[in-house]
Amino acid sequence: MRAPLFLARKVYRRRRLRDAARILPFLGLFLMLLPALWSPGRGGGGAAVFVFSVWALLIAGAAALAPGLARPEADGGEAEGTED
Amino acid sequence: MPFDILVLTCLAYVIFLFLVAFAVERRAGQGAMGFLRSPVVYTLSLSIYCTAWTFYGAVGYAARSGIEYLTIYIGPTLVFVGWWWVLRKLVRIGRQQRVTSIADLISSRFGKSNLLGVMVTVIAVVAATPYIALQLQSVTLSFAVFASDAPAGWALPNRDATAVWVAGGLALFTILFGTRKLDAKEQHHGIVMAIAVEAVVKLVALVAVGVWVVWGLAGGPAAVVARISAMDNPDWALQPGRWFGLTALAAAAVITLPRMFQVLVVENVNERHLARASWAFPLYLFGMSLFILPIALIGLERMPADSNPDMMVLTLPLSEGQGTLAMLAFLGGFSSATSMVIVETVALATMLSNHVVMPLWLRLRPLAAMSGDLRGGILLARRLSIVGVLGLGLAYYRLSGGTVALASIGLIAFAGMAQVLPAMLGGIFWRGATKAGAVAGLATGFAAWGWTLFLPSFGQDVLIPASVFAEGPFGIGWLRPQALFGTGTMDPLLHSIFWSCALNSAAFCAGSILTFPDPVERIQGAAFVNAFDREAQAERLGWTHGQAEPEALLNLAQRILGEEALTFFEAEARAQGKEGYLPDLTPAFLAELERRLAGSVGAATAHAMISQLFGRATVTVEDLMAVANEAAQIMESSARLEAKQQELTITARQLREVNEKLTQLSVQKDAFLSQISHELRTPMTSIRAFSEILTEGDLPPAMVADYGRIIHDEAKRLTRLLDDLLDLSVLENGTVQLNLDLAHLGQMLDRAEAAASQTRPGRAFRVERDVTGEEVYLRTDSDRLVQVFINLISNARKYCDADPAVLRVVVRLKAGRVSIDFIDNGKGIPKDKQGLIFEKFSRLTDLSRAGGAGLGLAICREIMANLGGTVAYLPGQRGAAFRVTLPLRLEKQVA
């Protein structure tokens, strides 16, 4: 509300980027726990491939988010106190 | 593969690491950091998470339990991918509070409590000792692998000797690069660079072995996956509880292990590096763990059944005749072990020396704290701690005999350090967390971990008797080490993690809720929990965080230094080749500016100001205390100055008064002289005139007689005047000789009244006396006193304008003094003249100048002063009134 209107969209995107960064580990945890719930008969091979695939996806996701998050925080910081 | 070449290569590699560390330290010393501060180095330094346990032990782990080993790397991956939650805050707090270790973080969050520092240090040392032993063991084992096929002359004489040599070398390296200088931020650029290099070596080594195994031996990735699926080993099945528990444990460990905290938080030079590490470090872990399963799989297939799976990374290439690859693998393992030991030792030594050794030393020798430079002592404590930590690891290795599987030791250490997690997370996210809660949580968690995991790890009947395992201590069944509260069906490791963390958290929360924090704790709590608030506020105010503009700096400096600031900035700009502009904010410039500011406002204040402006670190409570201290000193000195100034003002005023008096006296003297010449001149003139007439002769005898009488009178007046003057000067100089004797006041007044009756004898004048009051004997100079009385009575006779004139004489006795009032019924003396009457030659009117030279009252005043009394005009008595006060008994004055 403090920032001018034409900036709002950018600020909004940055905040959602942070939300994504917060959600990512939980998504990872969820996916990583899935193999443990599979029936034991399915063998280790599939699980290994699945785990490594999820892992690679997580790394890619974090790499995609990192540059946006690392940018100097010139705006949007006021949300910190209320959201955390 | 000859063993001597292995030893030589190993030595060359170590020397190379020394050179790298040395060169980096030198460049850092020159301020040329450049590449050293890159996020790549930061990420690589984080790789000390992968120790020899990863390098050798993970393969063994995979060979025993399938893909469960992945949990150890998935946990950290999740923490790093979710860096926005915890890591970012940890790093920010670490930089703001200048945290030097995890013990320091906990201690500083809970009101700088050294008790907590000691507790965390103890936990860390206990948990890390087996882990360090494990590294020594792995290096020794890997040497042994090579020695087994060495010629007899090179046979490893003694495993223990190897371990001692390795530990000694590591101690030397750590002391050289870990304690070279004492830096407030505890950053060790040389070591960080060396472990970054080692990180590359171990990744390359493991990937090389992995590629060789997958493509050389197994026949491609697809074949490997097929073989994994074909495995029907029941141990390889995923256990959901362990899968989740170990992931959580590894996630906790990656932020609480002392060495991880050291590289993650303490050695962090730029917060933004964390963003890069958030995906680069998981990528590194991915690379490290990708080939572990294939290596384990092929190793199981090809190696004899009795071979140690922990050493497969080495033994597999060796058995296939790949000497160079084995050598690379050896260096990789060596790197993993050494880098971990070095950083762990540095971190533990920092904790030990800061929280245990130095406080003890200062308590034993309190004088040392006063005598200034403690650097030598701290460095010595640090070095001793390094030797001590390595010595503990070595001792553990020799005692345990190196038989335990690598993986289990690593997990025990993880679970031990994880006990710090509730206090840490609670500390940075929950303002209500208190010191008592943290102490309770740590103590409970540590005890539970020790009882359920650490002590049992030595085996039954070693430290805990088998009967206790079966029936519990003193037969209390629900306290059995591996079946706490009857949970005997759980996996022992999971059981320990579950109970220690649950009890720890419960004690932490209960303790925090039930107790009340002290002020420092509350301030620190707010600073930790709201680590980002200042930034948010700064944004609102329109500041850019961490970037002070030169203008702002100049503004600040000018307010303190005045003109000097401008000159300094100009000189600095000229030195930087930017004449006419403001200088760049180089570290050297800032340091110099801080030094100059410190000269004006004190070191702590200057540091706080510069730090605040740069956002390098938050001002801590200690800073504030130092600032307050300085301010108090300044205030004290300014108060002293003020007092001195006041004193000076008073002295100046006194001087001014004295000066005024002197001027006045000088004026008075001039007036006196002119008066006296005038007084002398008047009778002289008449004497001269009449004597001239007489000398002319021819005068009737009556006239001659008349003139002669006038001359005689004038001469008498002159004589009287001179007598008076003489008298006055004698009295004023205080050289008058007093003849003290006992005298009756009434008689003296009688004498005075009789003598004064000569003055204007024709006047109707009555004196009213108080005869009974005059019955007083005085010890004084009666002649002088009578002189005063005469003067006062004759004054009344002369000047009292009432008819008939009445003079009342009232005598009073009070506190050893007698006062005699002479009050007439005339008009009195006008108020504005009352101050003048006692001055010399002062006459109120020329009308009734009856021969006095105006010296009478002046003489009276001097006489009374000599008699130890006063004479003063009494206002408000309707007529003229004088009060003579003098002591009943005048003691002989000390001349």
Chai-1 contact restraints between the chains, C-beta under 6 A:
chainA,res_idxA,chainB,res_idxB,connection_type,confidence,min_distance_angstrom,max_distance_angstrom,comment,restraint_id
A,A21,B,W84,contact,1.0,0.0,6.0,A-B,restraint_1
A,R22,B,W84,contact,1.0,0.0,6.0,A-B,restraint_2
A,L24,B,V81,contact,1.0,0.0,6.0,A-B,restraint_3
A,P25,B,L78,contact,1.0,0.0,6.0,A-B,restraint_4
A,P25,B,V81,contact,1.0,0.0,6.0,A-B,restraint_5
A,P25,B,G82,contact,1.0,0.0,6.0,A-B,restraint_6
A,G28,B,L78,contact,1.0,0.0,6.0,A-B,restraint_7
A,G28,B,V81,contact,1.0,0.0,6.0,A-B,restraint_8
A,L29,B,L78,contact,1.0,0.0,6.0,A-B,restraint_9
A,M32,B,I74,contact,1.0,0.0,6.0,A-B,restraint_10
A,A36,B,L238,contact,1.0,0.0,6.0,A-B,restraint_11
A,A36,B,P240,contact,1.0,0.0,6.0,A-B,restraint_12
A,A36,B,W243,contact,1.0,0.0,6.0,A-B,restraint_13
A,P40,B,A237,contact,1.0,0.0,6.0,A-B,restraint_14
A,G43,B,S229,contact,1.0,0.0,6.0,A-B,restraint_15
A,G44,B,G66,contact,1.0,0.0,6.0,A-B,restraint_16
A,G44,B,I67,contact,1.0,0.0,6.0,A-B,restraint_17
A,G44,B,I228,contact,1.0,0.0,6.0,A-B,restraint_18
A,G44,B,M231,contact,1.0,0.0,6.0,A-B,restraint_19
A,G44,B,W236,contact,1.0,0.0,6.0,A-B,restraint_20
A,G45,B,V225,contact,1.0,0.0,6.0,A-B,restraint_21
A,G45,B,I228,contact,1.0,0.0,6.0,A-B,restraint_22
A,G45,B,S229,contact,1.0,0.0,6.0,A-B,restraint_23
A,A47,B,I67,contact,1.0,0.0,6.0,A-B,restraint_24
A,A48,B,I67,contact,1.0,0.0,6.0,A-B,restraint_25
A,A48,B,I228,contact,1.0,0.0,6.0,A-B,restraint_26
A,V49,B,V225,contact,1.0,0.0,6.0,A-B,restraint_27
A,V51,B,L70,contact,1.0,0.0,6.0,A-B,restraint_28
A,W55,B,F286,contact,1.0,0.0,6.0,A-B,restraint_29
A,L58,B,V81,contact,1.0,0.0,6.0,A-B,restraint_30
A,I59,B,W279,contact,1.0,0.0,6.0,A-B,restraint_31
A,I59,B,P282,contact,1.0,0.0,6.0,A-B,restraint_32
A,I59,B,L283,contact,1.0,0.0,6.0,A-B,restraint_33
A,A62,B,V81,contact,1.0,0.0,6.0,A-B,restraint_34
A,A62,B,S278,contact,1.0,0.0,6.0,A-B,restraint_35
A,A62,B,W279,contact,1.0,0.0,6.0,A-B,restraint_36
A,A63,B,W279,contact,1.0,0.0,6.0,A-B,restraint_37
A,A66,B,A275,contact,1.0,0.0,6.0,A-B,restraint_38
A,A66,B,S278,contact,1.0,0.0,6.0,A-B,restraint_39
A,A66,B,W279,contact,1.0,0.0,6.0,A-B,restraint_40
A,L69,B,A275,contact,1.0,0.0,6.0,A-B,restraint_41
A,A70,B,R272,contact,1.0,0.0,6.0,A-B,restraint_42
A,A70,B,A275,contact,1.0,0.0,6.0,A-B,restraint_43
A,G77,B,E535,contact,1.0,0.0,6.0,A-B,restraint_44
A,G77,B,A536,contact,1.0,0.0,6.0,A-B,restraint_45
A,G77,B,E539,contact,1.0,0.0,6.0,A-B,restraint_46
A,E78,B,A536,contact,1.0,0.0,6.0,A-B,restraint_47
A,E80,B,F532,contact,1.0,0.0,6.0,A-B,restraint_48
A,E80,B,A536,contact,1.0,0.0,6.0,A-B,restraint_49
A,G81,B,D533,contact,1.0,0.0,6.0,A-B,restraint_50
